[in-house]
Amino acid sequence: MKRNTSIRPELRQWILDSTRNGQSVDQILQQLKEAGYDPRESRSMVATVLKMPLAALTGVAHPHALRPRHPEAPATHAGDRDVRVLASLDEPVVRVLDQLLDPQECDELIALARPRLDRARTVDAQGGQQVDQRRTSEGMFFRLGETPLIERIESRLAALLGIPVSHGEGLQVLHYGPGQEYEPHYDWFDPTQPGFEAVTAHGGQRIASVVMYLNTPEAGGGTGFPNAGLTVTALKGAAAYFAYETNDTSSLHSGLPVERGEKWIATKWLRERPFVR
């Protein structure tokens, strides 16, 4: 987004005076919101006046924020194994990873998740959970380190991406039947939505996703990146890793419809700071 370069002098002075009087950036943004300013425009103006990176006001930057290390071909170390990088894309940042999980791990995850499945939900505008017609799968969440298997996979991802286990949300397993899908969406949280502060209060913005395929559907069920013209085929044990910034439209993606058979995936979302519930 382009910075606002036509800020009224009196507004510029008010932002400077408010900062000198000890008000935080959050307090200034809240007052601008209450005065009727668009939140996105307000962040741009404050960033311009205070000479701050715009990302610092969108939930991306933070004193303790981390960025993932993108796996590079031909192979990268992941703690207890080396993982091959079959394909790379730079915009959006996508890596197709071969044999991130072994067949036994895939089967065990499905067996552990199956009795706990419920209608998959998405994050609503207030930071809570909602049933979304765009997402027609069933799913469940594991707690961090809930079982030795979960702990092993989380440690593997931490070693692979250089992000501590503490920065990850609980592993989610999803099940899709014939015709089920997840329509195009973003994994980052929209700063303009009312629930942004609530959903980012426990670890900040999402910075990367790992979609692990626990089986190979008979047909369909891949992960599509429509703005990049890319489809990652769902193959048992493989994974799609992708990273993004706030407002990164190139990271638009979808869980494509299952044409025949079923699809099982495990998804890990990473945050910029430790995720605490």
C-alpha positions in Angstrom: 0.0 0.0 0.0 1.2 3.5 -0.9 2.0 5.8 2.0 -0.2 8.9 2.5 1.9 11.9 1.5 -0.8 14.5 1.8 -1.3 14.5 5.6 -2.8 17.7 6.9 -0.3 19.8 8.9 -2.5 20.0 12.0 -2.9 16.2 11.9 0.8 15.7 11.5 1.5 18.0 14.5 -1.2 16.2 16.6 0.5 12.8 16.0 3.9 14.2 16.9 2.5 16.0 20.0 0.7 12.9 21.1 3.8 10.8 20.9 5.9 13.4 22.8 3.2 13.4 25.5 3.7 9.7 26.1 0.8 8.1 24.1 1.6 4.8 22.5 1.1 4.1 18.8 -1.9 1.9 19.6 -3.5 4.7 21.5 -3.0 7.1 18.7 -4.4 4.7 16.2 -7.4 4.0 18.4 -8.2 7.8 18.6 -7.9 8.1 14.9 -10.3 5.2 14.5 -12.8 6.8 16.9 -12.5 10.1 14.9 -13.6 8.2 11.8 -10.4 7.6 10.0 -10.0 4.4 8.0 -7.6 2.0 10.0 -5.4 1.3 7.0 -5.0 5.0 6.2 -4.3 5.8 9.8 -1.5 3.2 10.0 0.0 4.7 6.8 -0.2 8.2 8.2 1.3 7.4 11.6 4.1 5.3 10.0 4.9 8.3 7.7 4.9 10.9 10.5 6.9 8.8 12.9 9.2 7.4 10.2 8.4 3.9 11.1 8.2 0.8 8.8 4.6 0.4 7.8 4.9 -3.3 8.7 5.5 -2.3 12.3 1.9 -1.2 12.5 0.3 -4.2 10.7 1.1 -6.9 13.2 4.2 -8.1 11.3 7.0 -6.4 13.0 7.6 -6.7 16.7 10.7 -6.5 19.0 10.6 -10.3 19.3 9.2 -11.1 15.9 10.9 -13.9 13.9 10.8 -14.8 10.2 11.1 -18.3 9.0 14.1 -19.7 7.1 12.9 -20.8 3.7 14.0 -24.4 2.7 16.3 -24.4 -0.3 16.9 -27.1 -2.9 18.1 -29.7 -3.3 17.6 -30.7 0.4 17.5 -29.1 3.8 18.1 -30.5 7.3 15.1 -31.0 9.5 16.4 -32.3 12.8 15.9 -36.0 12.5 16.0 -36.2 8.7 16.9 -34.4 5.5 13.9 -33.1 3.5 14.2 -32.7 -0.3 12.8 -29.6 -1.9 11.1 -30.6 -5.1 10.0 -27.1 -6.3 10.5 -23.5 -5.3 8.6 -20.3 -6.0 9.6 -16.8 -4.9 6.3 -14.9 -5.2 4.6 -16.1 -3.3 7.3 -18.0 -1.3 6.3 -21.6 -1.8 8.4 -24.8 -1.3 7.2 -28.3 -2.2 8.7 -30.7 0.3 9.2 -34.4 -0.3 8.7 -37.0 2.5 8.4 -34.5 5.3 6.4 -37.3 7.0 6.8 -41.0 6.6 3.8 -43.2 5.8 3.6 -44.6 9.3 3.4 -41.0 10.8 0.7 -40.1 8.3 -1.4 -43.2 9.2 -1.0 -42.6 12.9 -2.0 -38.9 12.7 -5.2 -40.0 10.8 -6.0 -42.6 13.4 -5.5 -40.2 16.3 -7.6 -37.5 14.7 -10.5 -39.5 13.3 -12.4 -39.9 16.6 -12.2 -36.1 17.4 -13.3 -34.7 14.0 -15.9 -31.9 14.0 -17.0 -29.4 11.3 -13.9 -27.2 10.5 -14.2 -23.6 11.4 -12.5 -20.3 10.5 -11.6 -17.2 12.5 -14.5 -14.7 12.6 -14.3 -10.9 12.6 -14.1 -10.8 16.4 -11.3 -13.3 16.6 -13.5 -16.2 17.6 -14.4 -19.4 15.6 -17.2 -19.7 13.0 -18.6 -22.2 10.5 -17.7 -20.9 7.1 -19.5 -22.1 3.9 -16.2 -21.8 2.0 -14.7 -24.5 4.2 -16.6 -27.8 4.0 -14.2 -30.1 5.7 -14.0 -31.7 9.2 -11.1 -31.1 11.5 -9.6 -31.1 14.9 -6.6 -29.5 16.8 -3.9 -31.2 18.8 -2.3 -29.4 21.7 1.4 -28.5 21.4 3.4 -31.6 22.3 0.2 -33.6 23.0 1.7 -37.0 22.0 5.3 -38.2 21.2 4.3 -38.1 17.5 3.1 -34.5 17.6 6.2 -33.5 19.5 8.5 -35.1 17.0 6.7 -33.4 14.0 6.8 -30.0 15.7 10.5 -30.4 16.5 11.2 -31.4 12.9 9.4 -28.3 11.6 11.2 -26.0 14.0 14.6 -27.4 12.8 13.5 -27.1 9.2 12.3 -23.5 9.3 14.3 -22.0 12.2 11.2 -21.1 14.2 10.8 -22.4 17.8 8.0 -24.8 18.5 6.5 -22.2 20.8 5.7 -20.0 17.8 3.4 -22.6 16.3 -0.3 -23.0 16.7 -1.5 -26.5 17.5 -1.4 -28.9 14.7 -4.7 -29.2 12.9 -5.8 -32.3 11.0 -8.5 -31.9 8.3 -10.6 -34.5 6.4 -12.2 -33.7 3.0 -14.7 -36.1 1.3 -15.7 -36.1 -2.4 -16.6 -32.6 -3.5 -15.4 -30.9 -0.4 -12.9 -28.0 -0.6 -11.6 -24.7 1.0 -12.2 -21.8 -1.4 -9.5 -19.2 -2.0 -8.4 -17.4 1.1 -5.4 -15.9 3.0 -3.9 -17.3 6.2 -2.7 -14.0 7.5 -5.1 -12.0 9.6 -6.6 -8.8 8.0 -5.5 -5.8 10.1 -8.7 -3.9 9.0 -11.0 -6.4 10.6 -12.5 -5.7 14.1 -11.1 -8.9 15.6 -7.5 -8.3 14.5 -6.3 -7.2 17.9 -8.0 -10.2 19.6 -6.7 -12.8 17.2 -3.1 -11.5 17.2 -2.9 -10.9 21.0 -1.6 -14.4 21.6 1.4 -14.5 19.3 1.0 -11.8 16.7 0.5 -12.2 13.0 0.8 -15.5 11.1 3.9 -15.6 9.0 4.0 -19.1 7.4 1.9 -22.2 6.8 2.9 -25.9 6.3 0.2 -28.1 4.7 1.2 -31.8 5.1 -0.6 -34.4 3.0 -1.5 -37.5 5.0 -2.8 -39.5 2.0 -3.0 -39.3 -1.7 -6.6 -38.7 -3.0 -7.7 -40.7 -6.1 -8.2 -37.4 -7.9 -8.1 -33.7 -7.0 -7.5 -32.2 -3.6 -4.3 -30.3 -4.3 -3.4 -26.9 -3.0 -3.9 -24.1 -5.5 -2.2 -20.7 -5.7 -4.4 -19.0 -8.3 -2.4 -15.7 -8.4 0.8 -17.8 -9.2 -0.8 -20.3 -11.5 0.5 -23.1 -9.3 -1.1 -26.3 -8.0 0.7 -28.5 -5.5 -0.4 -32.1 -5.9 -1.5 -33.9 -2.7 0.9 -36.8 -2.2 1.1 -38.8 1.0 4.0 -37.6 3.2 4.8 -34.5 1.1 4.0 -30.9 2.1 3.5 -27.4 0.8 5.3 -24.7 2.8 4.5 -21.1 2.1 5.4 -17.8 3.8 3.7 -14.4 3.6 3.5 -10.8 4.9 0.4 -9.0 6.0 -1.6 -7.9 3.0 0.3 -10.2 0.7 -2.2 -10.9 -2.0 0.2 -13.3 -3.8 -0.4 -15.9 -1.1 -4.0 -16.4 -2.0 -4.6 -20.2 -1.9 -7.3 -22.8 -1.8 -7.8 -26.5 -0.9 -9.0 -27.7 -4.3 -12.1 -30.0 -4.5 -11.6 -33.7 -3.9 -12.8 -35.3 -7.2 -12.6 -38.9 -6.1 -11.7 -40.6 -2.8 -10.8 -38.5 0.3 -8.1 -36.2 1.5 -6.4 -35.9 4.9 -4.0 -33.1 5.7 -2.2 -31.7 8.8 -1.7 -27.9 8.9 0.8 -26.0 11.0 0.5 -22.2 11.2 3.4 -20.2 12.5 3.3 -16.9 14.4 5.8 -14.1 14.6 5.9 -14.4 18.4 5.3 -17.3 20.9 1.7 -18.5 20.7 0.1 -18.6 24.1 -3.5 -19.6 24.8 
